[in-house]
């Protein structure tokens, strides 16, 4: 049997839908995504601000998720074992870690936000527990509040950088979507989402999706970097935005895929 675990966000609890299919069976993602015997199960209760972006499955089958409360308390990363049903704190404080993802080597990458958080992208070696900062600024100015994170098949990192909470000064002159290359360089690749939130890449690596969690407005506060050629329109609604992901890691805006404002 093949199990697919789909994780959802909730205040105070984490839910899991277990979808079981027979080997070789296809699922129609439009109408039959959940098998008839799928069951909803609460697997964790007691968090303060469990996040949309946090859940990530490790190579050894453990679920990591983030608790991001409002205020000076800087949050926790939890670890849940589906086999035992036990959840324990993996890291506290977490630097307001929000989105999580594992890379090909099994390292845990985290997007740490603002409101007394780290405002950076970190990588934790799961064998040693040692963390390093991959990026905390673009052209000498600290990020606003890294929110969600995804990797492409080449190992390049993409993340969103809005600001929802926190008294820290906003140094970046724009709200951005960024890419970190294998050499550690940081690149602004989109500035047309006023509050970019969730981020995902299609299985064929040709499309990148960003949830814009804000109505039309000024996502750009100042001058964009010299030579920037990415999307700059700020007339997007609350929507899922679709971009063409080019081989060099740059983006070309395609369309507003789904309107979420209603």
C-alpha atoms as one frame of an Amber mdcrd trajectory, in Angstrom:
protein
   0.000   0.000   0.000   1.091   3.550  -0.659   0.431   6.306   1.886   0.349
  10.007   1.063   0.332  12.345   4.062  -1.221  15.773   3.474  -0.717  18.270
   6.300  -3.036  21.177   7.087  -2.786  24.259   9.325  -4.895  25.020  12.363
  -4.740  27.105  15.497  -4.065  24.751  18.439  -4.080  21.523  16.428  -2.391
  19.794  13.512  -4.485  17.568  11.273  -3.409  14.811   8.903  -5.387  13.239
   6.071  -4.112   9.788   5.218  -4.838   8.791   1.613  -4.306   5.122   0.831
  -4.203   3.778  -2.728  -3.418   0.409  -4.257  -0.124   0.066  -6.170  -0.493
   1.446  -9.698  -3.816   3.115  -8.960  -4.159   6.638 -10.359  -5.919   9.452
  -8.505  -7.835  12.066 -10.494  -6.620  15.255  -8.825  -9.642  17.207 -10.067
 -12.450  15.124  -8.589 -11.068  12.166  -6.647  -7.996  13.456  -4.865  -8.995
  11.813  -1.594  -9.655   8.094  -1.612 -13.073   6.954  -0.310 -11.418   5.538
   2.822  -9.444   8.693   3.668  -9.744   9.653   7.330  -9.168  12.951   9.114
  -7.120  12.617  12.275  -5.862  15.146  14.812  -2.202  14.385  15.458  -1.163
  17.334  17.640  -2.925  19.715  20.002  -1.500  22.500  22.146   0.228  24.903
  19.788  -0.205  28.659  19.931   0.133  29.606  16.259   0.721  26.569  14.037
   1.457  27.712  10.498   0.365  26.995   6.938   3.964  26.802   5.777   5.554
  24.752   8.530   4.823  21.053   7.936   7.660  19.147   6.225   8.369  15.412
   6.133  11.953  14.371   6.824  13.684  11.615   4.821  13.254   9.288   7.816
   9.486   9.792   7.910   9.144  12.311  10.740   6.919  15.368  10.491   8.434
  18.727  11.436   6.148  21.725  11.957   6.382  25.225  13.371   4.626  27.069
  16.178   4.872  30.833  15.601   3.152  32.832  18.355   2.705  36.602  18.191
   5.022  38.668  20.373   8.467  38.388  21.875   8.321  34.617  22.351  10.315
  33.348  19.389   8.553  30.086  18.670   9.363  26.416  18.348   9.937  23.699
  15.777   8.191  20.459  16.722   8.848  16.898  15.600   6.052  14.327  15.275
   6.580  10.574  14.850   3.656   8.969  12.938   4.694   5.523  14.176   4.527
   6.339  17.887   2.079   9.249  17.746   4.455  11.302  19.919   5.369  14.966
  19.358   8.395  16.613  20.973  10.069  20.012  20.658  12.945  19.869  18.183
  14.166  23.461  18.615  13.252  26.256  21.011  13.629  29.132  20.452  13.332
  28.767  16.690  13.932  32.356  15.561  10.241  32.498  14.539  10.838  29.736
  11.990   7.863  29.472   9.640   8.251  27.599   6.335  10.367  24.424   6.445
  11.795  22.149   3.755  14.379  19.346   3.617  17.109  19.380   0.985  18.545
  16.410  -0.911  21.107  15.774   1.844  18.438  15.653   4.539  19.278  19.058
   6.018  16.415  21.144   7.403  15.996  24.608   5.849  13.878  27.209   7.635
  12.493  30.630   6.776  12.693  32.689   9.971  10.377  35.696  10.220  10.242
  38.987  12.095   8.465  40.000  15.350  11.605  39.142  17.373  12.592  36.435
  14.887  15.764  35.824  12.932  14.654  37.351   9.567  16.850  34.889   7.699
  17.160  31.539   5.914  18.968  28.860   7.915  20.127  25.307   7.298  20.439
  22.697  10.049  22.648  19.623   9.669  20.361  16.942  11.117  23.315  14.706
  11.966  25.166  17.282  14.065  22.383  19.711  14.970  24.567  22.619  13.824
  22.776  25.457  12.027  24.236  28.002   9.636  22.774  31.207   8.191  22.429
  30.926   4.411  21.155  34.491   3.919  19.812  37.315   6.084  20.003  40.283
   3.730  19.859  41.445   0.143  22.434  44.044  -0.881  23.212  44.875   2.734
  19.613  45.383   3.893  17.952  42.843   6.181  15.020  40.849   4.877  11.504
  41.884   5.906  10.320  38.542   7.292  11.035  35.360   5.288   7.822  33.364
   5.220   7.795  30.255   3.028  10.491  28.303   1.231  10.884  25.742  -1.569
  13.732  24.051  -3.467  14.068  23.223  -7.144  15.634  20.007  -8.446  19.006
  21.721  -8.741  19.017  22.621  -5.056  18.349  26.329  -5.539  16.267  27.933
  -2.782  13.230  30.159  -3.393  11.466  32.083  -0.628   8.937  34.827  -0.020
   9.649  37.921   2.089   6.533  39.819   3.217   5.948  41.546   6.564   2.893
  40.883   8.699   4.022  41.447  12.270   6.954  42.974  14.106   8.250  46.371
  15.178  11.610  45.937  13.446  12.383  48.632  10.854  11.615  47.617   7.272
  14.902  48.067   5.423  14.112  46.537   2.032  12.639  49.033  -0.456  10.303
  46.357  -1.864   8.347  43.221  -1.016  10.088  40.410  -2.830  10.424  36.813
  -3.896  14.061  35.678  -3.783  16.346  32.892  -4.983  19.522  31.650  -3.297
  21.905  29.971  -5.750  24.302  27.135  -4.978  27.163  29.629  -4.623  25.258
  31.442  -1.860  24.358  34.505  -3.922  20.918  36.040  -3.331  18.740  37.301
  -6.184  15.463  39.215  -6.246  13.302  37.421  -8.818   9.838  38.988  -8.418
   8.463  42.217  -6.948   4.872  42.108  -8.164   3.186  40.457  -5.165   2.198
  42.908  -2.448   2.359  40.238   0.271   3.864  37.029  -1.113   3.184  34.126
   1.210   3.079  30.449   0.208   5.403  29.282  -2.575   5.598  26.058  -4.614
   7.230  24.664  -7.756   5.490  22.306 -10.186   6.861  18.746 -10.555   8.114
  19.494 -14.071  10.117  22.475 -12.702   8.616  24.841 -15.274   6.168  26.759
 -13.087   6.428  28.586  -9.775   3.357  29.549  -7.762   3.068  32.284  -5.133
   0.110  33.051  -2.914  -0.390  36.821  -2.748  -2.095  37.444   0.588  -3.005
  41.087   0.009  -5.113  43.244  -2.292  -3.800  45.657  -4.923  -1.238  48.053
  -3.528   2.335  49.260  -3.541   4.590  46.274  -3.062   7.533  48.441  -4.079
   8.602  51.120  -1.633  11.664  52.388  -3.468  14.091  51.836  -6.313  14.576
  48.290  -7.571  18.104  46.948  -8.069  19.976  48.006 -11.181  19.413  45.534
 -13.976  16.324  43.932 -12.403  14.130  42.472 -15.151  11.632  40.421 -13.152
   7.882  41.006 -12.711   7.102  44.417 -11.177   3.340  44.980 -11.604   1.650
  45.599  -8.231  -1.963  45.266  -9.416  -2.532  41.765  -8.071  -5.430  40.810
  -5.800  -5.529  38.164  -3.116  -4.676  35.348  -5.474  -2.459  32.468  -6.446
  -0.002  33.864  -8.972   1.565  31.718 -11.686   5.071  32.360 -13.057   7.123
  30.650 -15.726  10.258  29.348 -14.034  13.109  29.747 -16.511  16.184  27.468
 -16.560  18.397  30.183 -15.035  16.048  30.486 -12.047  14.442  33.765 -13.107
  10.683  34.276 -13.377   8.281  35.470 -16.042   4.819  36.393 -14.783   2.089
  34.422 -16.576  -1.240  35.102 -14.899  -3.387  35.302 -11.827  -4.266  31.617
 -11.584  -6.910  31.681  -8.850  -8.692  34.724  -7.364  -8.930  34.256  -3.579
 -10.523  37.530  -2.522 -14.038  36.066  -2.343
